[in-house]
């Protein structure tokens, strides 16, 4: 309803169209980051002794249909699909804190500090495409 009917298909078509309009270097498409659902800081302040209580199960952290359509759009458009979720999640969950770093500034956006820490892994993933 309200234009959201079959959103994943519309997302894929829009992404394919966008990638198709890029006239230049090779395109890499990044998978979405895990969704914490709410601000991690709120959960962490309620669980000062055990930050593991604020981890989100992998099955709840991603919207599978959007992940599939994002990857499909990249493949169909000749782009490279990069899934960095292994840097955010282990086999079972996606923690709010990795090492000593708060990962999320809200339910779905990374902190500046964690983003800086992801520079190395991101470059490692991008390097084959941009040489």
Backbone atoms as SQL, in Angstrom:
CREATE TABLE atoms (id INTEGER PRIMARY KEY, chain TEXT, resi INTEGER, resn TEXT, atom TEXT, x REAL, y REAL, z REAL);
INSERT INTO atoms VALUES
  (1, 'A', 1, 'UNK', 'N', 0.821, -1.175, 0.000),
  (2, 'A', 1, 'UNK', 'CA', 0.000, 0.000, 0.000),
  (3, 'A', 1, 'UNK', 'C', 0.876, 1.254, 0.000),
  (4, 'A', 2, 'UNK', 'N', 0.337, 2.331, -0.431),
  (5, 'A', 2, 'UNK', 'CA', 1.067, 3.584, -0.390),
  (6, 'A', 2, 'UNK', 'C', 2.381, 3.553, -1.148),
  (7, 'A', 3, 'UNK', 'N', 2.481, 2.728, -2.197),
  (8, 'A', 3, 'UNK', 'CA', 3.710, 2.666, -2.975),
  (9, 'A', 3, 'UNK', 'C', 4.743, 1.701, -2.443),
  (10, 'A', 4, 'UNK', 'N', 4.423, 0.975, -1.370),
  (11, 'A', 4, 'UNK', 'CA', 5.394, 0.030, -0.810),
  (12, 'A', 4, 'UNK', 'C', 5.116, -1.411, -1.206),
  (13, 'A', 5, 'UNK', 'N', 4.142, -1.639, -2.091),
  (14, 'A', 5, 'UNK', 'CA', 3.869, -2.990, -2.559),
  (15, 'A', 5, 'UNK', 'C', 5.113, -3.517, -3.267),
  (16, 'A', 6, 'UNK', 'N', 5.522, -4.707, -2.896),
  (17, 'A', 6, 'UNK', 'CA', 6.682, -5.373, -3.480),
  (18, 'A', 6, 'UNK', 'C', 7.926, -4.476, -3.474),
  (19, 'A', 7, 'UNK', 'N', 8.210, -3.908, -2.321),
  (20, 'A', 7, 'UNK', 'CA', 9.363, -3.019, -2.189),
  (21, 'A', 7, 'UNK', 'C', 10.669, -3.656, -2.655),
  (22, 'A', 8, 'UNK', 'N', 10.953, -4.921, -2.305),
  (23, 'A', 8, 'UNK', 'CA', 12.225, -5.495, -2.777),
  (24, 'A', 8, 'UNK', 'C', 12.386, -5.455, -4.295),
  (25, 'A', 9, 'UNK', 'N', 11.327, -5.747, -5.044),
  (26, 'A', 9, 'UNK', 'CA', 11.423, -5.700, -6.513),
  (27, 'A', 9, 'UNK', 'C', 11.658, -4.276, -6.998),
  (28, 'A', 10, 'UNK', 'N', 10.994, -3.319, -6.369),
  (29, 'A', 10, 'UNK', 'CA', 11.197, -1.911, -6.739),
  (30, 'A', 10, 'UNK', 'C', 12.619, -1.463, -6.389),
  (31, 'A', 11, 'UNK', 'N', 13.117, -1.933, -5.252),
  (32, 'A', 11, 'UNK', 'CA', 14.493, -1.618, -4.846),
  (33, 'A', 11, 'UNK', 'C', 15.477, -2.149, -5.883),
  (34, 'A', 12, 'UNK', 'N', 15.286, -3.405, -6.284),
  (35, 'A', 12, 'UNK', 'CA', 16.185, -4.009, -7.258),
  (36, 'A', 12, 'UNK', 'C', 16.148, -3.249, -8.580),
  (37, 'A', 13, 'UNK', 'N', 14.963, -2.948, -9.066),
  (38, 'A', 13, 'UNK', 'CA', 14.850, -2.229, -10.338),
  (39, 'A', 13, 'UNK', 'C', 15.500, -0.848, -10.253),
  (40, 'A', 14, 'UNK', 'N', 15.266, -0.160, -9.152),
  (41, 'A', 14, 'UNK', 'CA', 15.866, 1.166, -8.980),
  (42, 'A', 14, 'UNK', 'C', 17.378, 1.110, -8.887),
  (43, 'A', 15, 'UNK', 'N', 17.886, 0.118, -8.168),
  (44, 'A', 15, 'UNK', 'CA', 19.333, -0.018, -8.040),
  (45, 'A', 15, 'UNK', 'C', 19.965, -0.378, -9.379),
  (46, 'A', 16, 'UNK', 'N', 19.336, -1.289, -10.105),
  (47, 'A', 16, 'UNK', 'CA', 19.849, -1.643, -11.438),
  (48, 'A', 16, 'UNK', 'C', 19.861, -0.411, -12.347),
  (49, 'A', 17, 'UNK', 'N', 18.810, 0.387, -12.292),
  (50, 'A', 17, 'UNK', 'CA', 18.736, 1.594, -13.108),
  (51, 'A', 17, 'UNK', 'C', 19.846, 2.567, -12.725),
  (52, 'A', 18, 'UNK', 'N', 20.056, 2.748, -11.443),
  (53, 'A', 18, 'UNK', 'CA', 21.096, 3.663, -10.962),
  (54, 'A', 18, 'UNK', 'C', 22.475, 3.205, -11.405),
  (55, 'A', 19, 'UNK', 'N', 22.767, 1.930, -11.208),
  (56, 'A', 19, 'UNK', 'CA', 24.074, 1.393, -11.608),
  (57, 'A', 19, 'UNK', 'C', 24.254, 1.542, -13.111),
  (58, 'A', 20, 'UNK', 'N', 23.199, 1.295, -13.868),
  (59, 'A', 20, 'UNK', 'CA', 23.268, 1.396, -15.324),
  (60, 'A', 20, 'UNK', 'C', 23.575, 2.797, -15.822),
  (61, 'A', 21, 'UNK', 'N', 23.272, 3.792, -15.029),
  (62, 'A', 21, 'UNK', 'CA', 23.516, 5.187, -15.430),
  (63, 'A', 21, 'UNK', 'C', 24.938, 5.651, -15.104),
  (64, 'A', 22, 'UNK', 'N', 25.678, 4.839, -14.386),
  (65, 'A', 22, 'UNK', 'CA', 27.046, 5.225, -14.025),
  (66, 'A', 22, 'UNK', 'C', 27.950, 4.954, -15.214),
  (67, 'A', 23, 'UNK', 'N', 28.516, 6.009, -15.739),
  (68, 'A', 23, 'UNK', 'CA', 29.411, 5.905, -16.879),
  (69, 'A', 23, 'UNK', 'C', 30.807, 6.235, -16.385),
  (70, 'A', 24, 'UNK', 'N', 31.528, 5.228, -16.031),
  (71, 'A', 24, 'UNK', 'CA', 32.854, 5.484, -15.486),
  (72, 'A', 24, 'UNK', 'C', 33.455, 4.226, -14.919),
  (73, 'A', 25, 'UNK', 'N', 34.017, 4.334, -13.729),
  (74, 'A', 25, 'UNK', 'CA', 34.758, 3.208, -13.165),
  (75, 'A', 25, 'UNK', 'C', 33.827, 2.048, -12.785),
  (76, 'A', 26, 'UNK', 'N', 34.459, 0.944, -12.470),
  (77, 'A', 26, 'UNK', 'CA', 33.717, -0.222, -12.000),
  (78, 'A', 26, 'UNK', 'C', 32.909, 0.153, -10.761),
  (79, 'A', 27, 'UNK', 'N', 31.783, -0.503, -10.582),
  (80, 'A', 27, 'UNK', 'CA', 30.884, -0.199, -9.476),
  (81, 'A', 27, 'UNK', 'C', 30.908, -1.343, -8.473),
  (82, 'A', 28, 'UNK', 'N', 31.033, -0.988, -7.213),
  (83, 'A', 28, 'UNK', 'CA', 30.885, -1.942, -6.115),
  (84, 'A', 28, 'UNK', 'C', 29.629, -1.556, -5.351),
  (85, 'A', 29, 'UNK', 'N', 28.844, -2.543, -4.998),
  (86, 'A', 29, 'UNK', 'CA', 27.626, -2.325, -4.229),
  (87, 'A', 29, 'UNK', 'C', 27.814, -2.992, -2.872),
  (88, 'A', 30, 'UNK', 'N', 27.665, -2.205, -1.814),
  (89, 'A', 30, 'UNK', 'CA', 27.816, -2.735, -0.460),
  (90, 'A', 30, 'UNK', 'C', 26.489, -3.241, 0.071),
  (91, 'A', 31, 'UNK', 'N', 26.529, -4.415, 0.677),
  (92, 'A', 31, 'UNK', 'CA', 25.347, -4.930, 1.368),
  (93, 'A', 31, 'UNK', 'C', 25.042, -4.014, 2.546),
  (94, 'A', 32, 'UNK', 'N', 23.804, -4.024, 2.957),
  (95, 'A', 32, 'UNK', 'CA', 23.382, -3.202, 4.085),
  (96, 'A', 32, 'UNK', 'C', 24.053, -3.682, 5.367),
  (97, 'A', 33, 'UNK', 'N', 24.238, -2.768, 6.305),
  (98, 'A', 33, 'UNK', 'CA', 24.774, -3.147, 7.620),
  (99, 'A', 33, 'UNK', 'C', 23.649, -3.758, 8.439),
  (100, 'A', 34, 'UNK', 'N', 23.989, -4.533, 9.458),
  (101, 'A', 34, 'UNK', 'CA', 22.945, -5.118, 10.300),
  (102, 'A', 34, 'UNK', 'C', 22.091, -4.034, 10.955),
  (103, 'A', 35, 'UNK', 'N', 20.829, -4.345, 11.121),
  (104, 'A', 35, 'UNK', 'CA', 19.896, -3.423, 11.752),
  (105, 'A', 35, 'UNK', 'C', 19.751, -3.802, 13.221),
  (106, 'A', 36, 'UNK', 'N', 20.118, -2.913, 14.096),
  (107, 'A', 36, 'UNK', 'CA', 20.006, -3.164, 15.535),
  (108, 'A', 36, 'UNK', 'C', 18.579, -2.976, 16.030),
  (109, 'A', 37, 'UNK', 'N', 17.747, -2.337, 15.254),
  (110, 'A', 37, 'UNK', 'CA', 16.359, -2.141, 15.636),
  (111, 'A', 37, 'UNK', 'C', 16.129, -0.920, 16.511),
  (112, 'A', 38, 'UNK', 'N', 16.999, -0.676, 17.453),
  (113, 'A', 38, 'UNK', 'CA', 16.883, 0.503, 18.312),
  (114, 'A', 38, 'UNK', 'C', 18.292, 0.962, 18.668),
  (115, 'A', 39, 'UNK', 'N', 18.386, 2.077, 19.317),
  (116, 'A', 39, 'UNK', 'CA', 19.681, 2.650, 19.666),
  (117, 'A', 39, 'UNK', 'C', 20.407, 1.756, 20.670),
  (118, 'A', 40, 'UNK', 'N', 21.581, 1.308, 20.304),
  (119, 'A', 40, 'UNK', 'CA', 22.364, 0.421, 21.161),
  (120, 'A', 40, 'UNK', 'C', 22.670, 1.041, 22.514),
  (121, 'A', 41, 'UNK', 'N', 22.892, 2.342, 22.533),
  (122, 'A', 41, 'UNK', 'CA', 23.254, 3.010, 23.788),
  (123, 'A', 41, 'UNK', 'C', 22.173, 2.832, 24.848),
  (124, 'A', 42, 'UNK', 'N', 20.921, 2.811, 24.442),
  (125, 'A', 42, 'UNK', 'CA', 19.825, 2.624, 25.392),
  (126, 'A', 42, 'UNK', 'C', 19.914, 1.225, 26.004),
  (127, 'A', 43, 'UNK', 'N', 20.094, 0.222, 25.159),
  (128, 'A', 43, 'UNK', 'CA', 20.223, -1.146, 25.649),
  (129, 'A', 43, 'UNK', 'C', 21.465, -1.288, 26.527),
  (130, 'A', 44, 'UNK', 'N', 22.560, -0.738, 26.072),
  (131, 'A', 44, 'UNK', 'CA', 23.813, -0.865, 26.830),
  (132, 'A', 44, 'UNK', 'C', 23.723, -0.200, 28.198),
  (133, 'A', 45, 'UNK', 'N', 23.019, 0.921, 28.284),
  (134, 'A', 45, 'UNK', 'CA', 22.890, 1.579, 29.585),
  (135, 'A', 45, 'UNK', 'C', 22.043, 0.746, 30.547),
  (136, 'A', 46, 'UNK', 'N', 21.189, -0.104, 30.007),
  (137, 'A', 46, 'UNK', 'CA', 20.376, -0.988, 30.845),
  (138, 'A', 46, 'UNK', 'C', 21.108, -2.290, 31.191),
  (139, 'A', 47, 'UNK', 'N', 22.210, -2.569, 30.506),
  (140, 'A', 47, 'UNK', 'CA', 22.972, -3.800, 30.720),
  (141, 'A', 47, 'UNK', 'C', 24.453, -3.471, 30.887),
  (142, 'A', 48, 'UNK', 'N', 24.752, -2.659, 31.867),
  (143, 'A', 48, 'UNK', 'CA', 26.127, -2.188, 32.070),
  (144, 'A', 48, 'UNK', 'C', 27.110, -3.323, 32.342),
  (145, 'A', 49, 'UNK', 'N', 26.661, -4.400, 32.890),
  (146, 'A', 49, 'UNK', 'CA', 27.560, -5.496, 33.248),
  (147, 'A', 49, 'UNK', 'C', 27.730, -6.530, 32.135),
  (148, 'A', 50, 'UNK', 'N', 26.876, -6.496, 31.101),
  (149, 'A', 50, 'UNK', 'CA', 26.963, -7.517, 30.063),
  (150, 'A', 50, 'UNK', 'C', 26.447, -6.987, 28.730),
  (151, 'A', 51, 'UNK', 'N', 27.356, -6.443, 27.936),
  (152, 'A', 51, 'UNK', 'CA', 26.994, -5.880, 26.631),
  (153, 'A', 51, 'UNK', 'C', 26.466, -6.943, 25.676),
  (154, 'A', 52, 'UNK', 'N', 26.752, -8.205, 25.947),
  (155, 'A', 52, 'UNK', 'CA', 26.260, -9.278, 25.072),
  (156, 'A', 52, 'UNK', 'C', 24.733, -9.320, 25.039),
  (157, 'A', 53, 'UNK', 'N', 24.104, -8.780, 26.059),
  (158, 'A', 53, 'UNK', 'CA', 22.640, -8.725, 26.099),
  (159, 'A', 53, 'UNK', 'C', 22.073, -7.852, 24.990),
  (160, 'A', 54, 'UNK', 'N', 22.906, -7.004, 24.419),
  (161, 'A', 54, 'UNK', 'CA', 22.443, -6.059, 23.398),
  (162, 'A', 54, 'UNK', 'C', 22.757, -6.532, 21.979),
  (163, 'A', 55, 'UNK', 'N', 23.330, -7.705, 21.839),
  (164, 'A', 55, 'UNK', 'CA', 23.589, -8.253, 20.513),
  (165, 'A', 55, 'UNK', 'C', 22.262, -8.671, 19.872),
  (166, 'A', 56, 'UNK', 'N', 22.166, -8.506, 18.576),
  (167, 'A', 56, 'UNK', 'CA', 20.975, -8.874, 17.822),
  (168, 'A', 56, 'UNK', 'C', 21.268, -10.183, 17.087),
  (169, 'A', 57, 'UNK', 'N', 20.375, -11.169, 17.183),
  (170, 'A', 57, 'UNK', 'CA', 20.577, -12.410, 16.427),
  (171, 'A', 57, 'UNK', 'C', 20.691, -12.124, 14.932),
  (172, 'A', 58, 'UNK', 'N', 21.587, -12.829, 14.262),
  (173, 'A', 58, 'UNK', 'CA', 21.813, -12.616, 12.832),
  (174, 'A', 58, 'UNK', 'C', 20.498, -12.677, 12.061),
  (175, 'A', 59, 'UNK', 'N', 19.638, -13.602, 12.417),
  (176, 'A', 59, 'UNK', 'CA', 18.369, -13.751, 11.716),
  (177, 'A', 59, 'UNK', 'C', 17.441, -12.555, 11.826),
  (178, 'A', 60, 'UNK', 'N', 17.654, -11.714, 12.825),
  (179, 'A', 60, 'UNK', 'CA', 16.839, -10.515, 13.002),
  (180, 'A', 60, 'UNK', 'C', 17.532, -9.255, 12.492),
  (181, 'A', 61, 'UNK', 'N', 18.807, -9.342, 12.197),
  (182, 'A', 61, 'UNK', 'CA', 19.606, -8.161, 11.855),
  (183, 'A', 61, 'UNK', 'C', 19.539, -7.767, 10.382),
  (184, 'A', 62, 'UNK', 'N', 19.055, -8.671, 9.552),
  (185, 'A', 62, 'UNK', 'CA', 19.033, -8.410, 8.110),
  (186, 'A', 62, 'UNK', 'C', 17.638, -8.681, 7.552),
  (187, 'A', 63, 'UNK', 'N', 17.291, -7.961, 6.515),
  (188, 'A', 63, 'UNK', 'CA', 16.050, -8.211, 5.774),
  (189, 'A', 63, 'UNK', 'C', 16.445, -9.064, 4.568),
  (190, 'A', 64, 'UNK', 'N', 16.231, -10.386, 4.635),
  (191, 'A', 64, 'UNK', 'CA', 16.723, -11.283, 3.582),
  (192, 'A', 64, 'UNK', 'C', 16.300, -10.895, 2.171),
  (193, 'A', 65, 'UNK', 'N', 15.061, -10.458, 1.993),
  (194, 'A', 65, 'UNK', 'CA', 14.615, -10.125, 0.638),
  (195, 'A', 65, 'UNK', 'C', 15.383, -8.933, 0.081),
  (196, 'A', 66, 'UNK', 'N', 15.717, -7.965, 0.927),
  (197, 'A', 66, 'UNK', 'CA', 16.490, -6.811, 0.451),
  (198, 'A', 66, 'UNK', 'C', 17.938, -7.194, 0.189),
  (199, 'A', 67, 'UNK', 'N', 18.494, -8.073, 1.014),
  (200, 'A', 67, 'UNK', 'CA', 19.860, -8.538, 0.784),
  (201, 'A', 67, 'UNK', 'C', 19.932, -9.260, -0.570),
  (202, 'A', 68, 'UNK', 'N', 18.973, -10.139, -0.821),
  (203, 'A', 68, 'UNK', 'CA', 18.963, -10.899, -2.084),
  (204, 'A', 68, 'UNK', 'C', 18.796, -9.977, -3.284),
  (205, 'A', 69, 'UNK', 'N', 17.870, -9.017, -3.187),
  (206, 'A', 69, 'UNK', 'CA', 17.631, -8.149, -4.335),
  (207, 'A', 69, 'UNK', 'C', 18.778, -7.168, -4.561),
  (208, 'A', 70, 'UNK', 'N', 19.441, -6.761, -3.507),
  (209, 'A', 70, 'UNK', 'CA', 20.611, -5.891, -3.665),
  (210, 'A', 70, 'UNK', 'C', 21.716, -6.650, -4.394),
  (211, 'A', 71, 'UNK', 'N', 21.962, -7.877, -3.963),
  (212, 'A', 71, 'UNK', 'CA', 22.983, -8.697, -4.634),
  (213, 'A', 71, 'UNK', 'C', 22.585, -8.973, -6.082),
  (214, 'A', 72, 'UNK', 'N', 21.327, -9.307, -6.299),
  (215, 'A', 72, 'UNK', 'CA', 20.857, -9.580, -7.661),
  (216, 'A', 72, 'UNK', 'C', 21.022, -8.360, -8.559),
  (217, 'A', 73, 'UNK', 'N', 20.712, -7.186, -8.048),
  (218, 'A', 73, 'UNK', 'CA', 20.861, -5.961, -8.836),
  (219, 'A', 73, 'UNK', 'C', 22.321, -5.740, -9.212),
  (220, 'A', 74, 'UNK', 'N', 23.216, -5.973, -8.263),
  (221, 'A', 74, 'UNK', 'CA', 24.643, -5.811, -8.562),
  (222, 'A', 74, 'UNK', 'C', 25.069, -6.786, -9.656),
  (223, 'A', 75, 'UNK', 'N', 24.721, -8.046, -9.499),
  (224, 'A', 75, 'UNK', 'CA', 25.121, -9.073, -10.467),
  (225, 'A', 75, 'UNK', 'C', 24.530, -8.776, -11.845),
  (226, 'A', 76, 'UNK', 'N', 23.233, -8.462, -11.884),
  (227, 'A', 76, 'UNK', 'CA', 22.563, -8.168, -13.160),
  (228, 'A', 76, 'UNK', 'C', 23.176, -6.959, -13.862),
  (229, 'A', 77, 'UNK', 'N', 23.720, -6.036, -13.088),
  (230, 'A', 77, 'UNK', 'CA', 24.260, -4.794, -13.649),
  (231, 'A', 77, 'UNK', 'C', 25.760, -4.861, -13.904),
  (232, 'A', 78, 'UNK', 'N', 26.370, -5.998, -13.603),
  (233, 'A', 78, 'UNK', 'CA', 27.807, -6.134, -13.809),
  (234, 'A', 78, 'UNK', 'C', 28.645, -5.510, -12.714),
  (235, 'A', 79, 'UNK', 'N', 28.031, -5.161, -11.607),
  (236, 'A', 79, 'UNK', 'CA', 28.762, -4.588, -10.471),
  (237, 'A', 79, 'UNK', 'C', 29.250, -5.720, -9.565),
  (238, 'A', 80, 'UNK', 'N', 30.120, -5.379, -8.655),
  (239, 'A', 80, 'UNK', 'CA', 30.605, -6.333, -7.657),
  (240, 'A', 80, 'UNK', 'C', 29.821, -6.112, -6.374),
  (241, 'A', 81, 'UNK', 'N', 29.290, -7.180, -5.818),
  (242, 'A', 81, 'UNK', 'CA', 28.546, -7.110, -4.566),
  (243, 'A', 81, 'UNK', 'C', 29.492, -7.434, -3.421),
  (244, 'A', 82, 'UNK', 'N', 29.574, -6.535, -2.454),
  (245, 'A', 82, 'UNK', 'CA', 30.450, -6.725, -1.302),
  (246, 'A', 82, 'UNK', 'C', 29.620, -6.843, -0.036),
  (247, 'A', 83, 'UNK', 'N', 29.735, -7.976, 0.621),
  (248, 'A', 83, 'UNK', 'CA', 29.018, -8.211, 1.867),
  (249, 'A', 83, 'UNK', 'C', 30.036, -8.197, 3.001),
  (250, 'A', 84, 'UNK', 'N', 29.997, -7.163, 3.815),
  (251, 'A', 84, 'UNK', 'CA', 30.941, -7.003, 4.913),
  (252, 'A', 84, 'UNK', 'C', 30.372, -7.480, 6.246),
  (253, 'A', 85, 'UNK', 'N', 29.275, -8.212, 6.207),
  (254, 'A', 85, 'UNK', 'CA', 28.605, -8.594, 7.451),
  (255, 'A', 85, 'UNK', 'C', 29.495, -9.401, 8.388),
  (256, 'A', 86, 'UNK', 'N', 30.474, -10.106, 7.862),
  (257, 'A', 86, 'UNK', 'CA', 31.369, -10.877, 8.741),
  (258, 'A', 86, 'UNK', 'C', 32.194, -9.970, 9.658),
  (259, 'A', 87, 'UNK', 'N', 32.299, -8.699, 9.314),
  (260, 'A', 87, 'UNK', 'CA', 33.001, -7.750, 10.175),
  (261, 'A', 87, 'UNK', 'C', 32.092, -7.208, 11.287),
  (262, 'A', 88, 'UNK', 'N', 30.787, -7.394, 11.119),
  (263, 'A', 88, 'UNK', 'CA', 29.805, -6.903, 12.082),
  (264, 'A', 88, 'UNK', 'C', 29.229, -8.001, 12.965),
  (265, 'A', 89, 'UNK', 'N', 29.223, -9.223, 12.433),
  (266, 'A', 89, 'UNK', 'CA', 28.516, -10.319, 13.091),
  (267, 'A', 89, 'UNK', 'C', 29.395, -11.567, 13.161),
  (268, 'A', 90, 'UNK', 'N', 29.117, -12.381, 14.160),
  (269, 'A', 90, 'UNK', 'CA', 29.705, -13.716, 14.188),
  (270, 'A', 90, 'UNK', 'C', 28.646, -14.679, 13.666),
  (271, 'A', 91, 'UNK', 'N', 28.784, -15.958, 13.889),
  (272, 'A', 91, 'UNK', 'CA', 27.831, -16.915, 13.338),
  (273, 'A', 91, 'UNK', 'C', 26.428, -16.774, 13.921),
  (274, 'A', 92, 'UNK', 'N', 26.325, -16.250, 15.140),
  (275, 'A', 92, 'UNK', 'CA', 25.019, -16.217, 15.794),
  (276, 'A', 92, 'UNK', 'C', 24.424, -14.830, 15.982),
  (277, 'A', 93, 'UNK', 'N', 25.267, -13.807, 16.193),
  (278, 'A', 93, 'UNK', 'CA', 24.700, -12.489, 16.473),
  (279, 'A', 93, 'UNK', 'C', 25.585, -11.350, 15.991),
  (280, 'A', 94, 'UNK', 'N', 25.000, -10.161, 16.063),
  (281, 'A', 94, 'UNK', 'CA', 25.684, -8.927, 15.674),
  (282, 'A', 94, 'UNK', 'C', 25.768, -8.053, 16.921),
  (283, 'A', 95, 'UNK', 'N', 26.945, -7.978, 17.539),
  (284, 'A', 95, 'UNK', 'CA', 27.084, -7.243, 18.797),
  (285, 'A', 95, 'UNK', 'C', 27.013, -5.726, 18.627),
  (286, 'A', 96, 'UNK', 'N', 26.644, -5.074, 19.714),
  (287, 'A', 96, 'UNK', 'CA', 26.596, -3.614, 19.740),
  (288, 'A', 96, 'UNK', 'C', 27.983, -3.023, 19.956),
  (289, 'A', 97, 'UNK', 'N', 28.868, -3.800, 20.558),
  (290, 'A', 97, 'UNK', 'CA', 30.253, -3.390, 20.798),
  (291, 'A', 97, 'UNK', 'C', 31.154, -4.474, 20.238),
  (292, 'A', 98, 'UNK', 'N', 32.154, -4.070, 19.465),
  (293, 'A', 98, 'UNK', 'CA', 33.153, -5.011, 18.957),
  (294, 'A', 98, 'UNK', 'C', 34.492, -4.536, 19.464),
  (295, 'A', 99, 'UNK', 'N', 35.188, -5.425, 20.179),
  (296, 'A', 99, 'UNK', 'CA', 36.406, -5.012, 20.869),
  (297, 'A', 99, 'UNK', 'C', 36.008, -4.024, 21.945),
  (298, 'A', 100, 'UNK', 'N', 36.511, -2.817, 21.831),
  (299, 'A', 100, 'UNK', 'CA', 36.131, -1.749, 22.753),
  (300, 'A', 100, 'UNK', 'C', 35.391, -0.631, 22.044),
  (301, 'A', 101, 'UNK', 'N', 34.835, -0.930, 20.874),
  (302, 'A', 101, 'UNK', 'CA', 34.232, 0.113, 20.049),
  (303, 'A', 101, 'UNK', 'C', 32.723, -0.060, 19.930),
  (304, 'A', 102, 'UNK', 'N', 31.998, 0.991, 20.232),
  (305, 'A', 102, 'UNK', 'CA', 30.562, 1.031, 20.004),
  (306, 'A', 102, 'UNK', 'C', 30.339, 1.051, 18.497),
  (307, 'A', 103, 'UNK', 'N', 29.554, 0.121, 17.996),
  (308, 'A', 103, 'UNK', 'CA', 29.366, -0.030, 16.559),
  (309, 'A', 103, 'UNK', 'C', 28.325, 0.944, 16.004),
  (310, 'A', 104, 'UNK', 'N', 27.197, 1.091, 16.692),
  (311, 'A', 104, 'UNK', 'CA', 26.070, 1.848, 16.152),
  (312, 'A', 104, 'UNK', 'C', 25.812, 3.141, 16.910),
  (313, 'A', 105, 'UNK', 'N', 25.516, 4.209, 16.174),
  (314, 'A', 105, 'UNK', 'CA', 25.130, 5.472, 16.818),
  (315, 'A', 105, 'UNK', 'C', 23.624, 5.525, 17.016),
  (316, 'A', 106, 'UNK', 'N', 22.908, 4.731, 16.256),
  (317, 'A', 106, 'UNK', 'CA', 21.465, 4.554, 16.442),
  (318, 'A', 106, 'UNK', 'C', 21.138, 3.140, 15.965),
  (319, 'A', 107, 'UNK', 'N', 19.914, 2.865, 15.657),
  (320, 'A', 107, 'UNK', 'CA', 19.537, 1.510, 15.302),
  (321, 'A', 107, 'UNK', 'C', 20.119, 0.982, 14.009),
  (322, 'A', 108, 'UNK', 'N', 20.598, 1.874, 13.133),
  (323, 'A', 108, 'UNK', 'CA', 21.028, 1.392, 11.818),
  (324, 'A', 108, 'UNK', 'C', 22.205, 2.162, 11.213),
  (325, 'A', 109, 'UNK', 'N', 22.819, 3.062, 11.970),
  (326, 'A', 109, 'UNK', 'CA', 23.947, 3.830, 11.444),
  (327, 'A', 109, 'UNK', 'C', 25.166, 3.615, 12.327),
  (328, 'A', 110, 'UNK', 'N', 26.312, 3.519, 11.679),
  (329, 'A', 110, 'UNK', 'CA', 27.562, 3.257, 12.384),
  (330, 'A', 110, 'UNK', 'C', 28.101, 4.506, 13.069),
  (331, 'A', 111, 'UNK', 'N', 28.833, 4.290, 14.158),
  (332, 'A', 111, 'UNK', 'CA', 29.523, 5.416, 14.787),
  (333, 'A', 111, 'UNK', 'C', 30.694, 5.821, 13.889),
  (334, 'A', 112, 'UNK', 'N', 31.116, 7.043, 14.013),
  (335, 'A', 112, 'UNK', 'CA', 32.273, 7.521, 13.245),
  (336, 'A', 112, 'UNK', 'C', 33.511, 6.702, 13.591),
  (337, 'A', 113, 'UNK', 'N', 33.675, 6.370, 14.865),
  (338, 'A', 113, 'UNK', 'CA', 34.850, 5.607, 15.291),
  (339, 'A', 113, 'UNK', 'C', 34.862, 4.219, 14.651),
  (340, 'A', 114, 'UNK', 'N', 33.740, 3.518, 14.677),
  (341, 'A', 114, 'UNK', 'CA', 33.708, 2.194, 14.062),
  (342, 'A', 114, 'UNK', 'C', 33.886, 2.304, 12.548),
  (343, 'A', 115, 'UNK', 'N', 33.331, 3.333, 11.941),
  (344, 'A', 115, 'UNK', 'CA', 33.505, 3.538, 10.504),
  (345, 'A', 115, 'UNK', 'C', 34.981, 3.679, 10.158),
  (346, 'A', 116, 'UNK', 'N', 35.725, 4.422, 10.980),
  (347, 'A', 116, 'UNK', 'CA', 37.170, 4.557, 10.748),
  (348, 'A', 116, 'UNK', 'C', 37.864, 3.203, 10.890),
  (349, 'A', 117, 'UNK', 'N', 37.428, 2.400, 11.845),
  (350, 'A', 117, 'UNK', 'CA', 38.017, 1.075, 12.024),
  (351, 'A', 117, 'UNK', 'C', 37.707, 0.161, 10.831),
  (352, 'A', 118, 'UNK', 'N', 36.637, 0.435, 10.123),
  (353, 'A', 118, 'UNK', 'CA', 36.275, -0.371, 8.957),
  (354, 'A', 118, 'UNK', 'C', 37.030, 0.036, 7.697),
  (355, 'A', 119, 'UNK', 'N', 37.814, 1.095, 7.753),
  (356, 'A', 119, 'UNK', 'CA', 38.538, 1.557, 6.564),
  (357, 'A', 119, 'UNK', 'C', 39.450, 0.469, 6.008),
  (358, 'A', 120, 'UNK', 'N', 40.207, -0.189, 6.868),
  (359, 'A', 120, 'UNK', 'CA', 41.110, -1.249, 6.411),
  (360, 'A', 120, 'UNK', 'C', 40.367, -2.416, 5.781),
  (361, 'A', 121, 'UNK', 'N', 39.376, -2.989, 6.474),
  (362, 'A', 121, 'UNK', 'CA', 38.615, -4.078, 5.859),
  (363, 'A', 121, 'UNK', 'C', 37.904, -3.665, 4.570),
  (364, 'A', 122, 'UNK', 'N', 37.377, -2.450, 4.541),
  (365, 'A', 122, 'UNK', 'CA', 36.708, -1.996, 3.328),
  (366, 'A', 122, 'UNK', 'C', 37.699, -1.901, 2.174),
  (367, 'A', 123, 'UNK', 'N', 38.872, -1.342, 2.434),
  (368, 'A', 123, 'UNK', 'CA', 39.888, -1.245, 1.382),
  (369, 'A', 123, 'UNK', 'C', 40.276, -2.640, 0.889),
  (370, 'A', 124, 'UNK', 'N', 40.422, -3.579, 1.802),
  (371, 'A', 124, 'UNK', 'CA', 40.767, -4.959, 1.431),
  (372, 'A', 124, 'UNK', 'C', 39.732, -5.537, 0.468),
  (373, 'A', 125, 'UNK', 'N', 38.458, -5.234, 0.708),
  (374, 'A', 125, 'UNK', 'CA', 37.390, -5.734, -0.144),
  (375, 'A', 125, 'UNK', 'C', 37.317, -4.980, -1.485),
  (376, 'A', 126, 'UNK', 'N', 37.607, -3.691, -1.461),
  (377, 'A', 126, 'UNK', 'CA', 37.523, -2.875, -2.664),
  (378, 'A', 126, 'UNK', 'C', 38.745, -3.022, -3.586),
  (379, 'A', 127, 'UNK', 'N', 39.872, -3.318, -3.011),
  (380, 'A', 127, 'UNK', 'CA', 41.126, -3.318, -3.755),
  (381, 'A', 127, 'UNK', 'C', 41.100, -4.141, -5.053),
  (382, 'A', 128, 'UNK', 'N', 40.507, -5.342, -5.055),
  (383, 'A', 128, 'UNK', 'CA', 40.488, -6.087, -6.320),
  (384, 'A', 128, 'UNK', 'C', 39.748, -5.354, -7.450),
  (385, 'A', 129, 'UNK', 'N', 38.775, -4.554, -7.102),
  (386, 'A', 129, 'UNK', 'CA', 38.009, -3.841, -8.119),
  (387, 'A', 129, 'UNK', 'C', 38.722, -2.575, -8.585),
  (388, 'A', 130, 'UNK', 'N', 39.324, -1.846, -7.638),
  (389, 'A', 130, 'UNK', 'CA', 39.911, -0.556, -8.019),
  (390, 'A', 130, 'UNK', 'C', 41.417, -0.611, -8.200),
  (391, 'A', 131, 'UNK', 'N', 42.000, -1.752, -7.881),
  (392, 'A', 131, 'UNK', 'CA', 43.405, -1.990, -8.130),
  (393, 'A', 131, 'UNK', 'C', 44.280, -1.110, -7.382);
